[in-house]
């Protein structure tokens, strides 16, 4: 029955197995790149939030001038 499901006697084609291994490695590489990019994005977002808080805190309200329209 298993031989009939495979379609032929002799097992899997080595080219198909090699391609499957190559694709699995590519998926692993992309997943690790995704994790690295998410960490970098989180760090950049945290730095941007930190910088924007510093910009708002640096405004001296007592010396601020009204906005002219």
Backbone as a printed PyTorch tensor [residue, N CA C, xyz], in Angstrom:
tensor([[[ 0.8250, -1.1910,  0.0000],
         [ 0.0000,  0.0000,  0.0000],
         [ 0.8710,  1.2560,  0.0000]],

        [[ 1.9000,  1.2830,  0.8350],
         [ 2.7850,  2.4480,  0.8810],
         [ 3.4750,  2.6550, -0.4570]],

        [[ 3.8680,  1.5620, -1.1070],
         [ 4.5110,  1.6810, -2.4150],
         [ 3.5450,  2.2860, -3.4340]],

        [[ 2.3130,  1.9330, -3.3460],
         [ 1.3180,  2.4810, -4.2670],
         [ 1.1190,  3.9710, -4.0210]],

        [[ 1.1800,  4.3950, -2.7560],
         [ 1.0270,  5.8140, -2.4520],
         [ 2.2080,  6.6250, -2.9730]],

        [[ 3.4030,  6.0500, -2.9120],
         [ 4.5810,  6.7380, -3.4170],
         [ 4.5610,  6.8140, -4.9380]],

        [[ 3.9600,  5.8520, -5.5810],
         [ 3.8690,  5.8730, -7.0240],
         [ 4.9330,  5.0470, -7.7030]],

        [[ 5.9430,  4.6760, -7.0010],
         [ 6.9920,  3.8370, -7.5680],
         [ 7.7880,  3.2110, -6.4440]],

        [[ 8.5330,  2.1780, -6.7720],
         [ 9.3740,  1.5000, -5.7880],
         [10.7360,  2.1860, -5.7920]],

        [[11.2630,  2.4380, -4.6350],
         [12.5850,  3.0300, -4.5730],
         [12.6590,  4.2280, -3.6550]],

        [[11.5620,  4.6430, -3.1500],
         [11.5830,  5.7410, -2.1900],
         [11.5430,  7.0990, -2.8560]],

        [[11.8560,  8.1210, -2.0970],
         [11.7670,  9.4970, -2.5720],
         [12.9330,  9.8380, -3.4940]],

        [[12.6720, 10.7510, -4.3840],
         [13.6800, 11.2380, -5.3160],
         [14.6960, 12.0900, -4.5400]],

        [[15.9840, 11.8330, -4.6970],
         [16.9930, 12.6210, -3.9750],
         [16.9360, 14.1130, -4.3150]],

        [[16.5260, 14.4490, -5.5180],
         [16.4180, 15.8750, -5.8920],
         [15.3130, 16.5600, -5.1060]],

        [[14.2150, 15.8400, -4.9030],
         [13.1020, 16.4020, -4.1300],
         [13.5310, 16.5830, -2.6760]],

        [[14.2350, 15.6010, -2.1380],
         [14.7080, 15.7050, -0.7500],
         [15.6980, 16.8640, -0.5930]],

        [[16.5890, 17.0230, -1.5630],
         [17.5570, 18.1220, -1.5020],
         [16.8440, 19.4710, -1.5740]],

        [[15.8540, 19.5770, -2.4490],
         [15.0930, 20.8190, -2.5670],
         [14.3220, 21.1020, -1.2810]],

        [[13.7630, 20.0730, -0.6680],
         [13.0300, 20.2440,  0.5780],
         [13.9750, 20.7260,  1.6910]],

        [[15.1660, 20.1480,  1.7700],
         [16.1490, 20.5960,  2.7730],
         [16.5600, 22.0450,  2.5230]],

        [[16.7480, 22.4060,  1.2490],
         [17.1270, 23.7730,  0.9100],
         [16.0270, 24.7470,  1.3110]],

        [[14.7900, 24.3830,  1.0400],
         [13.6710, 25.2570,  1.4030],
         [13.4980, 25.3700,  2.9130]],

        [[13.7060, 24.2800,  3.6360],
         [13.6180, 24.3250,  5.1000],
         [14.7010, 25.2460,  5.6650]],

        [[15.9070, 25.1830,  5.0980],
         [16.9860, 26.0580,  5.5460],
         [16.6480, 27.5160,  5.2460]],

        [[16.0570, 27.7690,  4.0910],
         [15.6730, 29.1300,  3.7220],
         [14.6200, 29.6790,  4.6760]],

        [[13.6510, 28.8390,  5.0520],
         [12.6260, 29.2510,  6.0080],
         [13.2700, 29.5910,  7.3550]],

        [[14.2100, 28.7630,  7.8050],
         [14.8950, 29.0410,  9.0700],
         [15.6710, 30.3550,  8.9900]],

        [[16.3460, 30.5990,  7.8620],
         [17.0930, 31.8460,  7.6880],
         [16.1540, 33.0530,  7.7330]],

        [[15.0120, 32.9440,  7.0620],
         [14.0570, 34.0460,  7.0530],
         [13.4470, 34.2790,  8.4270]],

        [[13.1830, 33.2060,  9.1550],
         [12.6330, 33.3570, 10.5080],
         [13.6400, 34.0480, 11.4270]],

        [[14.9120, 33.6910, 11.3290],
         [15.9210, 34.3350, 12.1740],
         [16.1110, 35.7960, 11.7800]],

        [[16.0190, 36.1010, 10.4820],
         [16.1010, 37.4920, 10.0420],
         [14.9070, 38.2900, 10.5500]],

        [[13.7360, 37.6830, 10.5620],
         [12.5430, 38.3370, 11.0750],
         [12.6990, 38.6740, 12.5550]],

        [[13.2170, 37.7440, 13.3320],
         [13.4280, 37.9850, 14.7620],
         [14.4260, 39.1270, 14.9590]],

        [[15.4930, 39.1350, 14.1580],
         [16.5040, 40.1870, 14.2680],
         [15.8990, 41.5430, 13.9080]],

        [[15.1040, 41.5840, 12.8510],
         [14.5120, 42.8450, 12.4300],
         [13.4690, 43.3450, 13.4280]],

        [[12.7230, 42.4340, 14.0460],
         [11.7570, 42.8400, 15.0700],
         [12.4730, 43.4340, 16.2800]],

        [[13.5880, 42.8350, 16.6690],
         [14.3570, 43.3640, 17.7960],
         [14.9200, 44.7410, 17.4560]],

        [[15.4280, 44.8920, 16.2370],
         [15.9470, 46.1890, 15.8090],
         [14.8380, 47.2380, 15.7700]],

        [[13.6700, 46.8460, 15.2820],
         [12.5330, 47.7610, 15.2310],
         [12.1040, 48.1740, 16.6370]],

        [[12.0690, 47.2270, 17.5550],
         [11.7070, 47.5450, 18.9390],
         [12.6990, 48.5350, 19.5440]],

        [[13.9860, 48.3210, 19.2740],
         [15.0090, 49.2270, 19.8080],
         [14.8620, 50.6180, 19.2060]],

        [[14.6080, 50.7040, 17.9080],
         [14.4260, 52.0060, 17.2670],
         [13.1720, 52.7080, 17.7740]],

        [[12.1030, 51.9590, 17.9870],
         [10.8650, 52.5490, 18.5120],
         [11.0770, 53.0890, 19.9170]],

        [[11.7910, 52.3260, 20.7300],
         [12.0700, 52.7840, 22.0940],
         [12.9310, 54.0460, 22.0730]],

        [[13.9020, 54.0860, 21.1850],
         [14.7580, 55.2730, 21.0840],
         [13.9580, 56.4700, 20.5920]],

        [[13.0500, 56.2610, 19.6540],
         [12.2300, 57.3610, 19.1450],
         [11.3040, 57.8910, 20.2350]],

        [[10.7220, 56.9950, 21.0110],
         [ 9.8630, 57.4370, 22.1190],
         [10.6890, 58.2140, 23.1400]],

        [[11.8700, 57.7430, 23.4230],
         [12.7450, 58.4090, 24.3970],
         [13.1180, 59.8050, 23.8960]],

        [[13.4450, 59.9190, 22.6020],
         [13.8070, 61.2180, 22.0350],
         [12.6200, 62.1770, 22.0360]],

        [[11.4230, 61.6910, 21.7250],
         [10.2590, 62.5780, 21.6830],
         [ 9.9100, 63.0700, 23.0870]],

        [[10.1080, 62.2370, 24.0880],
         [ 9.8670, 62.6620, 25.4700],
         [10.8690, 63.7350, 25.8620]],

        [[12.1160, 63.5770, 25.4370],
         [13.1280, 64.5860, 25.7450],
         [12.8050, 65.9040, 25.0580]],

        [[12.3040, 65.8680, 23.8230],
         [11.9630, 67.0990, 23.1080],
         [10.8560, 67.8580, 23.8290]],

        [[ 9.8460, 67.1660, 24.2970],
         [ 8.7400, 67.8100, 25.0000],
         [ 9.2230, 68.3430, 26.3530]],

        [[10.0590, 67.6210, 27.0320],
         [10.5500, 68.0540, 28.3370],
         [11.4880, 69.2510, 28.2290]],

        [[12.0990, 69.4510, 27.0590],
         [13.0590, 70.5400, 26.9220],
         [12.3860, 71.8930, 26.6760]],

        [[11.0710, 71.9170, 26.4910],
         [10.3580, 73.1810, 26.2630],
         [10.1930, 73.9030, 27.5990]],

        [[10.6450, 75.1450, 27.6390],
         [10.4970, 75.9620, 28.8360],
         [ 9.2030, 76.7360, 28.7050]],

        [[ 8.1660, 76.3060, 29.4370],
         [ 6.8430, 76.8950, 29.3100],
         [ 6.8470, 78.3550, 29.7480]],

        [[ 7.6600, 78.7110, 30.7030],
         [ 7.6580, 80.1030, 31.1870],
         [ 8.1900, 81.0600, 30.1180]],

        [[ 9.0020, 80.6090, 29.1950],
         [ 9.5470, 81.4570, 28.1440],
         [ 8.8600, 81.2420, 26.8080]],

        [[ 7.8740, 80.3790, 26.7760],
         [ 7.2010, 80.0780, 25.5110],
         [ 6.3950, 81.2850, 25.0510]],

        [[ 6.3720, 81.4940, 23.7400],
         [ 5.6130, 82.5950, 23.1630],
         [ 4.3500, 82.0630, 22.5320]],

        [[ 3.2950, 82.8650, 22.4860],
         [ 2.0580, 82.3890, 21.8630],
         [ 2.2500, 82.2170, 20.3540]],

        [[ 1.5050, 81.3400, 19.8050],
         [ 1.5710, 81.0920, 18.3670],
         [ 0.7810, 82.1610, 17.6520]],

        [[ 1.3800, 82.7450, 16.6350],
         [ 0.6880, 83.7670, 15.8540],
         [ 0.0410, 83.0930, 14.6430]],

        [[-1.2190, 83.4330, 14.4140],
         [-1.9140, 82.8480, 13.2700],
         [-2.2820, 83.8910, 12.2720]]])
